[in-house]
Amino acid sequence: MSISGKEVTLMTDETVEANQSHSERRRYRRHPALELKAEVKIKKGLFGQRIEVEACDYSKRGMAIETEYEFKPEQSITLSIILKMVMGDIRIDKVEGIVKNKITSHPRPRYGIEFDYDANRHMKALETKSQLGRIEGILERSEKLRLKTEGQ
């Protein structure tokens, strides 16, 4: 599936095949997503602002985003993640993450974000972990169904 004309994928716990190119650093299999959206809260001044970013990859451990906004390595960010579905959206606010890397070989800079489950009580809460895992499960099932229907 695509979001804004781009393929969005999910990373799962399954390891990526060993015969991949050596430039590939991902440890988890990725699957196309339904419609995954994300916003980052930028702390500027008293109120701050939210910027919409392109969600590229997702797992319960983190995600990749593309944006023209400049982030620094190890910078803490706060995300809102929205999985759009026909039966109702799943929205998780106040997801704390840490910028782990930046790739500039894409049309826009791509940032690898690792969710910070130790950041605060909200991130340590079973409910938050469960919701982030639920999104991963839905995306994984969606991809399996898509592959099954393509094979018929």
Backbone as JSON Lines, residues from 0, in Angstrom:
{"i":0,"aa":"M","n":[0.84,-1.17,0.0],"ca":[0.0,0.0,0.0],"c":[0.89,1.24,0.0]}
{"i":1,"aa":"S","n":[0.31,2.36,-0.33],"ca":[1.15,3.54,-0.37],"c":[0.48,4.7,0.36]}
{"i":2,"aa":"I","n":[1.31,5.58,0.83],"ca":[0.87,6.81,1.45],"c":[1.5,7.92,0.64]}
{"i":3,"aa":"S","n":[0.7,8.81,0.14],"ca":[1.19,9.92,-0.67],"c":[2.1,9.41,-1.78]}
{"i":4,"aa":"G","n":[1.72,8.29,-2.39],"ca":[2.49,7.74,-3.49],"c":[3.75,7.01,-3.08]}
{"i":5,"aa":"K","n":[4.0,6.84,-1.79],"ca":[5.21,6.15,-1.32],"c":[4.81,4.87,-0.63]}
{"i":6,"aa":"E","n":[5.61,3.84,-0.79],"ca":[5.39,2.56,-0.12],"c":[5.75,2.71,1.36]}
{"i":7,"aa":"V","n":[4.85,2.33,2.23],"ca":[5.09,2.37,3.66],"c":[5.25,0.94,4.13]}
{"i":8,"aa":"T","n":[6.22,0.69,4.97],"ca":[6.5,-0.67,5.36],"c":[6.57,-0.82,6.87]}
{"i":9,"aa":"L","n":[6.49,-2.05,7.3],"ca":[6.51,-2.41,8.71],"c":[7.69,-3.33,8.94]}
{"i":10,"aa":"M","n":[8.39,-3.16,10.06],"ca":[9.47,-4.06,10.44],"c":[8.94,-4.99,11.51]}
{"i":11,"aa":"T","n":[9.13,-6.31,11.33],"ca":[8.68,-7.27,12.33],"c":[9.87,-7.96,12.96]}
{"i":12,"aa":"D","n":[9.58,-8.84,13.91],"ca":[10.65,-9.54,14.6],"c":[11.36,-10.57,13.73]}
{"i":13,"aa":"E","n":[10.77,-10.91,12.59],"ca":[11.42,-11.89,11.73],"c":[12.69,-11.27,11.17]}
{"i":14,"aa":"T","n":[13.78,-12.02,11.21],"ca":[15.04,-11.47,10.7],"c":[15.0,-11.41,9.19]}
{"i":15,"aa":"V","n":[15.71,-10.46,8.65],"ca":[15.79,-10.29,7.21],"c":[16.73,-11.35,6.64]}
{"i":16,"aa":"E","n":[16.42,-11.83,5.46],"ca":[17.22,-12.88,4.83],"c":[18.69,-12.5,4.76]}
{"i":17,"aa":"A","n":[19.55,-13.47,4.95],"ca":[21.0,-13.25,4.98],"c":[21.56,-12.86,3.62]}
{"i":18,"aa":"N","n":[20.84,-13.15,2.53],"ca":[21.38,-12.87,1.21],"c":[21.11,-11.45,0.74]}
{"i":19,"aa":"Q","n":[20.69,-10.56,1.61],"ca":[20.46,-9.17,1.24],"c":[21.79,-8.49,0.99]}
{"i":20,"aa":"S","n":[21.72,-7.32,0.33],"ca":[22.95,-6.58,0.07],"c":[23.57,-6.15,1.39]}
{"i":21,"aa":"H","n":[24.88,-5.95,1.37],"ca":[25.59,-5.61,2.59],"c":[25.28,-4.2,3.07]}
{"i":22,"aa":"S","n":[24.72,-3.35,2.21],"ca":[24.39,-1.99,2.63],"c":[23.11,-1.94,3.46]}
{"i":23,"aa":"E","n":[22.35,-3.01,3.46],"ca":[21.1,-3.08,4.22],"c":[21.41,-3.34,5.69]}
{"i":24,"aa":"R","n":[20.97,-2.43,6.57],"ca":[21.28,-2.56,8.0],"c":[20.07,-3.0,8.82]}
{"i":25,"aa":"R","n":[18.93,-3.15,8.21],"ca":[17.73,-3.52,8.96],"c":[17.83,-4.93,9.51]}
{"i":26,"aa":"R","n":[17.31,-5.11,10.72],"ca":[17.32,-6.42,11.35],"c":[15.97,-7.1,11.27]}
{"i":27,"aa":"Y","n":[14.93,-6.4,10.84],"ca":[13.58,-6.95,10.86],"c":[12.92,-6.86,9.49]}
{"i":28,"aa":"R","n":[12.13,-7.87,9.17],"ca":[11.39,-7.89,7.92],"c":[10.41,-6.73,7.9]}
{"i":29,"aa":"R","n":[10.22,-6.13,6.71],"ca":[9.34,-4.98,6.59],"c":[8.15,-5.33,5.71]}
{"i":30,"aa":"H","n":[6.99,-4.79,6.06],"ca":[5.77,-5.06,5.33],"c":[5.07,-3.76,4.97]}
{"i":31,"aa":"P","n":[4.44,-3.68,3.79],"ca":[3.68,-2.47,3.46],"c":[2.57,-2.25,4.47]}
{"i":32,"aa":"A","n":[2.27,-0.99,4.73],"ca":[1.28,-0.63,5.72],"c":[-0.03,-0.22,5.07]}
{"i":33,"aa":"L","n":[-1.03,-0.05,5.88],"ca":[-2.29,0.51,5.42],"c":[-2.02,2.0,5.21]}
{"i":34,"aa":"E","n":[-2.63,2.83,5.99],"ca":[-2.34,4.25,5.92],"c":[-1.85,4.71,7.28]}
{"i":35,"aa":"L","n":[-0.54,4.87,7.38],"ca":[0.08,5.25,8.64],"c":[0.51,6.7,8.54]}
{"i":36,"aa":"K","n":[0.11,7.49,9.5],"ca":[0.46,8.9,9.53],"c":[1.18,9.19,10.84]}
{"i":37,"aa":"A","n":[2.0,10.23,10.81],"ca":[2.72,10.61,12.02],"c":[2.91,12.12,12.06]}
{"i":38,"aa":"E","n":[2.94,12.64,13.26],"ca":[3.23,14.04,13.51],"c":[4.29,14.1,14.6]}
{"i":39,"aa":"V","n":[5.15,15.11,14.52],"ca":[6.16,15.32,15.54],"c":[5.87,16.65,16.22]}
{"i":40,"aa":"K","n":[5.9,16.64,17.53],"ca":[5.72,17.88,18.29],"c":[7.08,18.54,18.43]}
{"i":41,"aa":"I","n":[7.18,19.75,17.92],"ca":[8.42,20.52,17.99],"c":[8.3,21.48,19.16]}
{"i":42,"aa":"K","n":[9.24,21.43,20.06],"ca":[9.2,22.29,21.24],"c":[9.88,23.62,20.93]}
{"i":43,"aa":"K","n":[9.07,24.59,20.54],"ca":[9.57,25.94,20.27],"c":[8.74,26.92,21.07]}
{"i":44,"aa":"G","n":[9.37,27.67,21.9],"ca":[8.66,28.67,22.67],"c":[7.72,28.05,23.68]}
{"i":45,"aa":"L","n":[6.69,28.79,24.03],"ca":[5.76,28.38,25.06],"c":[4.83,27.26,24.61]}
{"i":46,"aa":"F","n":[4.39,27.31,23.35],"ca":[3.37,26.38,22.89],"c":[3.89,25.24,22.02]}
{"i":47,"aa":"G","n":[4.91,25.47,21.26],"ca":[5.4,24.45,20.35],"c":[4.49,24.33,19.14]}
{"i":48,"aa":"Q","n":[4.83,23.43,18.25],"ca":[4.03,23.21,17.05],"c":[4.13,21.76,16.64]}
{"i":49,"aa":"R","n":[3.18,21.33,15.82],"ca":[3.19,19.96,15.3],"c":[3.48,20.02,13.81]}
{"i":50,"aa":"I","n":[4.37,19.14,13.36],"ca":[4.63,19.05,11.92],"c":[4.29,17.63,11.47]}
{"i":51,"aa":"E","n":[3.62,17.54,10.34],"ca":[3.31,16.23,9.78],"c":[4.56,15.71,9.09]}
{"i":52,"aa":"V","n":[4.86,14.44,9.32],"ca":[6.03,13.8,8.7],"c":[5.54,12.57,7.93]}
{"i":53,"aa":"E","n":[6.33,12.14,6.99],"ca":[6.01,10.95,6.19],"c":[6.45,9.71,6.95]}
{"i":54,"aa":"A","n":[5.51,8.84,7.28],"ca":[5.84,7.58,7.95],"c":[6.31,6.59,6.89]}
{"i":55,"aa":"C","n":[7.49,6.02,7.08],"ca":[8.07,5.12,6.08],"c":[8.09,3.67,6.53]}
{"i":56,"aa":"D","n":[8.66,3.41,7.69],"ca":[8.77,2.07,8.24],"c":[8.2,2.09,9.65]}
{"i":57,"aa":"Y","n":[7.74,0.93,10.11],"ca":[7.19,0.88,11.46],"c":[7.42,-0.48,12.08]}
{"i":58,"aa":"S","n":[7.77,-0.48,13.35],"ca":[7.73,-1.67,14.2],"c":[7.4,-1.18,15.6]}
{"i":59,"aa":"K","n":[7.11,-2.09,16.49],"ca":[6.8,-1.66,17.86],"c":[8.03,-1.09,18.56]}
{"i":60,"aa":"R","n":[9.19,-1.23,17.98],"ca":[10.42,-0.7,18.55],"c":[10.77,0.69,18.03]}
{"i":61,"aa":"G","n":[10.21,1.07,16.88],"ca":[10.53,2.36,16.31],"c":[9.98,2.52,14.9]}
{"i":62,"aa":"M","n":[10.37,3.58,14.24],"ca":[9.88,3.84,12.89],"c":[10.85,4.75,12.16]}
{"i":63,"aa":"A","n":[10.66,4.82,10.85],"ca":[11.42,5.76,10.03],"c":[10.45,6.82,9.54]}
{"i":64,"aa":"I","n":[10.93,8.05,9.51],"ca":[10.12,9.16,9.01],"c":[10.93,9.97,8.01]}
{"i":65,"aa":"E","n":[10.24,10.63,7.1],"ca":[10.89,11.56,6.17],"c":[10.3,12.93,6.4]}
{"i":66,"aa":"T","n":[11.18,13.92,6.44],"ca":[10.76,15.3,6.62],"c":[11.91,16.24,6.24]}
{"i":67,"aa":"E","n":[11.55,17.44,5.86],"ca":[12.56,18.47,5.59],"c":[13.07,19.09,6.89]}
{"i":68,"aa":"Y","n":[12.32,18.89,7.98],"ca":[12.73,19.44,9.26],"c":[14.03,18.78,9.7]}
{"i":69,"aa":"E","n":[14.93,19.53,10.26],"ca":[16.25,19.03,10.64],"c":[16.25,18.51,12.08]}
{"i":70,"aa":"F","n":[16.55,17.22,12.26],"ca":[16.72,16.63,13.58],"c":[18.18,16.29,13.77]}
{"i":71,"aa":"K","n":[18.61,16.26,15.02],"ca":[19.99,15.92,15.35],"c":[20.05,14.5,15.91]}
{"i":72,"aa":"P","n":[21.16,13.78,15.7],"ca":[21.3,12.45,16.29],"c":[21.13,12.51,17.81]}
{"i":73,"aa":"E","n":[20.44,11.52,18.35],"ca":[20.16,11.39,19.78],"c":[19.17,12.44,20.3]}
{"i":74,"aa":"Q","n":[18.57,13.21,19.4],"ca":[17.55,14.19,19.8],"c":[16.28,13.45,20.23]}
{"i":75,"aa":"S","n":[15.7,13.87,21.34],"ca":[14.42,13.31,21.79],"c":[13.29,14.02,21.06]}
{"i":76,"aa":"I","n":[12.3,13.24,20.62],"ca":[11.15,13.82,19.94],"c":[9.88,13.18,20.5]}
{"i":77,"aa":"T","n":[8.76,13.86,20.3],"ca":[7.46,13.35,20.72],"c":[6.6,13.19,19.48]}
{"i":78,"aa":"L","n":[6.08,11.99,19.27],"ca":[5.28,11.67,18.08],"c":[3.82,11.42,18.42]}
{"i":79,"aa":"S","n":[2.99,11.64,17.43],"ca":[1.62,11.12,17.42],"c":[1.58,10.19,16.22]}
{"i":80,"aa":"I","n":[1.09,8.98,16.43],"ca":[1.03,7.98,15.36],"c":[-0.43,7.63,15.13]}
{"i":81,"aa":"I","n":[-0.85,7.67,13.86],"ca":[-2.24,7.4,13.52],"c":[-2.27,6.33,12.44]}
{"i":82,"aa":"L","n":[-2.96,5.23,12.72],"ca":[-3.19,4.2,11.72],"c":[-4.63,4.36,11.25]}
{"i":83,"aa":"K","n":[-4.8,4.79,10.0],"ca":[-6.13,5.01,9.42],"c":[-6.69,3.68,8.95]}
{"i":84,"aa":"M","n":[-7.91,3.37,9.42],"ca":[-8.56,2.13,9.02],"c":[-10.04,2.41,8.79]}
{"i":85,"aa":"V","n":[-10.68,1.57,7.98],"ca":[-12.09,1.72,7.68],"c":[-12.92,1.61,8.95]}
{"i":86,"aa":"M","n":[-12.55,0.68,9.83],"ca":[-13.35,0.43,11.03],"c":[-13.05,1.4,12.16]}
{"i":87,"aa":"G","n":[-12.18,2.37,11.94],"ca":[-11.83,3.35,12.96],"c":[-10.33,3.46,13.12]}
{"i":88,"aa":"D","n":[-9.87,4.66,13.35],"ca":[-8.44,4.92,13.46],"c":[-7.9,4.5,14.83]}
{"i":89,"aa":"I","n":[-6.62,4.16,14.84],"ca":[-5.89,3.97,16.09],"c":[-4.93,5.15,16.18]}
{"i":90,"aa":"R","n":[-5.04,5.91,17.26],"ca":[-4.18,7.07,17.45],"c":[-3.47,6.94,18.79]}
{"i":91,"aa":"I","n":[-2.17,7.12,18.75],"ca":[-1.38,7.09,19.98],"c":[-0.6,8.4,20.04]}
{"i":92,"aa":"D","n":[-0.86,9.19,21.05],"ca":[-0.16,10.45,21.24],"c":[0.94,10.29,22.28]}
{"i":93,"aa":"K","n":[1.81,11.26,22.32],"ca":[2.89,11.34,23.31],"c":[3.82,10.13,23.27]}
{"i":94,"aa":"V","n":[4.13,9.67,22.05],"ca":[5.08,8.58,21.88],"c":[6.48,9.19,21.86]}
{"i":95,"aa":"E","n":[7.26,8.86,22.84],"ca":[8.61,9.41,22.96],"c":[9.59,8.57,22.14]}
{"i":96,"aa":"G","n":[10.45,9.26,21.41],"ca":[11.43,8.57,20.58],"c":[12.76,9.31,20.58]}
{"i":97,"aa":"I","n":[13.77,8.61,20.11],"ca":[15.11,9.18,19.99],"c":[15.57,9.01,18.55]}
{"i":98,"aa":"V","n":[16.07,10.08,17.95],"ca":[16.58,10.04,16.58],"c":[17.88,9.24,16.61]}
{"i":99,"aa":"K","n":[17.91,8.12,15.88],"ca":[19.08,7.25,15.9],"c":[19.97,7.41,14.67]}
{"i":100,"aa":"N","n":[19.38,7.78,13.53],"ca":[20.2,7.96,12.33],"c":[19.48,8.84,11.31]}
{"i":101,"aa":"K","n":[20.25,9.28,10.34],"ca":[19.72,10.12,9.26],"c":[20.29,9.59,7.96]}
{"i":102,"aa":"I","n":[19.4,9.39,6.99],"ca":[19.82,8.95,5.65],"c":[19.44,10.05,4.68]}
{"i":103,"aa":"T","n":[20.4,10.54,3.93],"ca":[20.12,11.65,3.01],"c":[20.01,11.2,1.56]}
{"i":104,"aa":"S","n":[20.04,9.89,1.29],"ca":[19.99,9.4,-0.09],"c":[18.57,9.36,-0.66]}
{"i":105,"aa":"H","n":[17.58,9.73,0.12],"ca":[16.19,9.78,-0.34],"c":[15.88,11.2,-0.77]}
{"i":106,"aa":"P","n":[14.75,11.4,-1.47],"ca":[14.39,12.77,-1.88],"c":[14.35,13.75,-0.7]}
{"i":107,"aa":"R","n":[13.88,13.28,0.44],"ca":[13.91,14.06,1.68],"c":[14.7,13.27,2.7]}
{"i":108,"aa":"P","n":[15.3,13.96,3.67],"ca":[16.04,13.22,4.7],"c":[15.13,12.22,5.41]}
{"i":109,"aa":"R","n":[15.66,11.02,5.65],"ca":[14.94,9.97,6.37],"c":[15.63,9.75,7.71]}
{"i":110,"aa":"Y","n":[14.81,9.74,8.77],"ca":[15.33,9.58,10.12],"c":[14.84,8.27,10.73]}
{"i":111,"aa":"G","n":[15.74,7.55,11.35],"ca":[15.38,6.35,12.11],"c":[15.1,6.76,13.54]}
{"i":112,"aa":"I","n":[13.89,6.42,14.02],"ca":[13.47,6.79,15.37],"c":[13.29,5.52,16.18]}
{"i":113,"aa":"E","n":[13.9,5.48,17.35],"ca":[13.72,4.36,18.28],"c":[12.81,4.84,19.4]}
{"i":114,"aa":"F","n":[11.73,4.09,19.64],"ca":[10.84,4.46,20.72],"c":[11.57,4.33,22.06]}
{"i":115,"aa":"D","n":[11.36,5.3,22.94],"ca":[12.04,5.34,24.23],"c":[11.06,4.9,25.32]}
{"i":116,"aa":"Y","n":[11.01,3.59,25.57],"ca":[10.07,3.04,26.54],"c":[10.43,3.39,27.99]}
{"i":117,"aa":"D","n":[11.59,3.97,28.21],"ca":[11.99,4.37,29.56],"c":[11.82,5.87,29.8]}
{"i":118,"aa":"A","n":[11.27,6.6,28.83],"ca":[11.2,8.06,28.9],"c":[10.32,8.58,30.04]}
{"i":119,"aa":"N","n":[9.17,7.95,30.24],"ca":[8.23,8.44,31.25],"c":[7.2,7.35,31.56]}
{"i":120,"aa":"R","n":[6.28,7.66,32.46],"ca":[5.26,6.68,32.85],"c":[4.38,6.26,31.69]}
{"i":121,"aa":"H","n":[4.04,7.23,30.84],"ca":[3.19,6.93,29.68],"c":[3.84,5.88,28.78]}
{"i":122,"aa":"M","n":[5.14,6.03,28.52],"ca":[5.84,5.09,27.65],"c":[6.07,3.74,28.34]}
{"i":123,"aa":"K","n":[6.17,3.73,29.66],"ca":[6.35,2.49,30.39],"c":[5.04,1.73,30.58]}
{"i":124,"aa":"A","n":[3.92,2.41,30.37],"ca":[2.6,1.82,30.6],"c":[2.33,0.66,29.63]}
{"i":125,"aa":"L","n":[1.75,-0.38,30.16],"ca":[1.39,-1.55,29.35],"c":[0.45,-1.16,28.21]}
{"i":126,"aa":"E","n":[-0.45,-0.22,28.48],"ca":[-1.39,0.25,27.46],"c":[-0.67,0.82,26.24]}
{"i":127,"aa":"T","n":[0.34,1.64,26.46],"ca":[1.1,2.23,25.36],"c":[1.84,1.16,24.58]}
{"i":128,"aa":"K","n":[2.53,0.27,25.29],"ca":[3.26,-0.82,24.63],"c":[2.3,-1.71,23.84]}
{"i":129,"aa":"S","n":[1.15,-1.96,24.41],"ca":[0.14,-2.8,23.76],"c":[-0.37,-2.14,22.48]}
{"i":130,"aa":"Q","n":[-0.65,-0.84,22.52],"ca":[-1.16,-0.15,21.34],"c":[-0.12,-0.1,20.23]}
{"i":131,"aa":"L","n":[1.14,0.15,20.58],"ca":[2.2,0.17,19.57],"c":[2.37,-1.22,18.96]}
{"i":132,"aa":"G","n":[2.27,-2.26,19.77],"ca":[2.33,-3.63,19.26],"c":[1.11,-3.98,18.43]}
{"i":133,"aa":"R","n":[-0.04,-3.46,18.81],"ca":[-1.28,-3.72,18.05],"c":[-1.17,-3.16,16.63]}
{"i":134,"aa":"I","n":[-0.62,-1.96,16.5],"ca":[-0.42,-1.39,15.16],"c":[0.47,-2.31,14.34]}
{"i":135,"aa":"E","n":[1.56,-2.78,14.93],"ca":[2.45,-3.69,14.22],"c":[1.7,-4.94,13.77]}
{"i":136,"aa":"G","n":[0.89,-5.52,14.66],"ca":[0.14,-6.73,14.32],"c":[-0.85,-6.51,13.18]}
{"i":137,"aa":"I","n":[-1.55,-5.38,13.2],"ca":[-2.51,-5.07,12.14],"c":[-1.79,-4.91,10.81]}
{"i":138,"aa":"L","n":[-0.67,-4.2,10.83],"ca":[0.09,-4.0,9.58],"c":[0.62,-5.33,9.05]}
{"i":139,"aa":"E","n":[1.08,-6.19,9.94],"ca":[1.6,-7.49,9.54],"c":[0.5,-8.36,8.92]}
{"i":140,"aa":"R","n":[-0.68,-8.4,9.56],"ca":[-1.79,-9.18,9.01],"c":[-2.25,-8.62,7.67]}
{"i":141,"aa":"S","n":[-2.25,-7.32,7.56],"ca":[-2.64,-6.67,6.3],"c":[-1.7,-7.08,5.17]}
{"i":142,"aa":"E","n":[-0.41,-7.11,5.46],"ca":[0.58,-7.49,4.45],"c":[0.43,-8.97,4.07]}
{"i":143,"aa":"K","n":[0.2,-9.84,5.04],"ca":[0.02,-11.26,4.74],"c":[-1.2,-11.48,3.85]}
{"i":144,"aa":"L","n":[-2.28,-10.76,4.15],"ca":[-3.49,-10.85,3.33],"c":[-3.23,-10.35,1.92]}
{"i":145,"aa":"R","n":[-2.5,-9.24,1.81],"ca":[-2.18,-8.69,0.49],"c":[-1.35,-9.67,-0.33]}
{"i":146,"aa":"L","n":[-0.36,-10.28,0.3],"ca":[0.49,-11.25,-0.4],"c":[-0.31,-12.47,-0.82]}
{"i":147,"aa":"K","n":[-1.22,-12.91,0.03],"ca":[-2.05,-14.06,-0.27],"c":[-2.96,-13.78,-1.46]}
{"i":148,"aa":"T","n":[-3.56,-12.62,-1.49],"ca":[-4.45,-12.28,-2.6],"c":[-3.69,-12.02,-3.9]}
{"i":149,"aa":"E","n":[-2.46,-11.52,-3.8],"ca":[-1.63,-11.35,-5.0],"c":[-1.24,-12.69,-5.61]}
{"i":150,"aa":"G","n":[-1.05,-13.69,-4.76],"ca":[-0.62,-15.01,-5.21],"c":[-1.74,-15.82,-5.87]}
{"i":151,"aa":"Q","n":[-2.97,-15.36,-5.79],"ca":[-4.1,-16.12,-6.36],"c":[-4.35,-15.75,-7.79]}
